[in-house]
Amino acid sequence: SFPFLQIFIGEISMYFIKSTRETLIIQEKTILTGECCYLNPLLRRIIRFIGVFAFGLFATDIFVNAGQVVTGNLAPYFLTVCKPNYTGNDCRAHHQFINNGNICTGDVGVIEKARRSFPSKHAALSIYSALYATMYITSTIKTKSSRLAKPVLCLGTLCAAFLTGLNRVSEYRNHCSDVIAGFILGSAVALFLGICVVHNFKGTHGAPSKPKPE
């Protein structure tokens, strides 16, 4: 939710600053929907940037779910929630691999979740949100009073995502490879949307689109 609030507050703040508002009006098209109705440049930017961010969240979630289902890597805590029956007759009589039947006695839902460890969804979503917000800050927010405000805000956002992945490893929720793969996936989606889709959060230059005369 942090990038949503950041984009919303940032766009409104920049619009109420006279110099920034004039720049945004020049950069952004004003779409006329009738003789008197039009979409304000502020509204268009908020809808576009937040909409692209929400789309990226869903796309990242889909990619992660697909990877987890295909790979089926076990989480570090799998045996804890599986609670296998080590005293079964098959385990005592023969030293062999059991490939049929369910030897887990734990909760089925928790066990299924523990079978999906690669890539880490928490790492992917956190780095995606942090990188998208960082690209927005560096591309749109212009500060002349303090040169450290923007770097501190960007590094703090990225640090929060890094700590999220580190926490997953330290609590034995994911392997290091799971977190690294999640970071790579989330970063790729954020960079693609930020550079290729919203063009580094720049406006769409051009004249206002007027309705065609009948």
Order of alpha helices (4+ residues) and beta strands (2+ residues): alpha-alpha-beta-beta-alpha-alpha-alpha-alpha-alpha-alpha-alpha
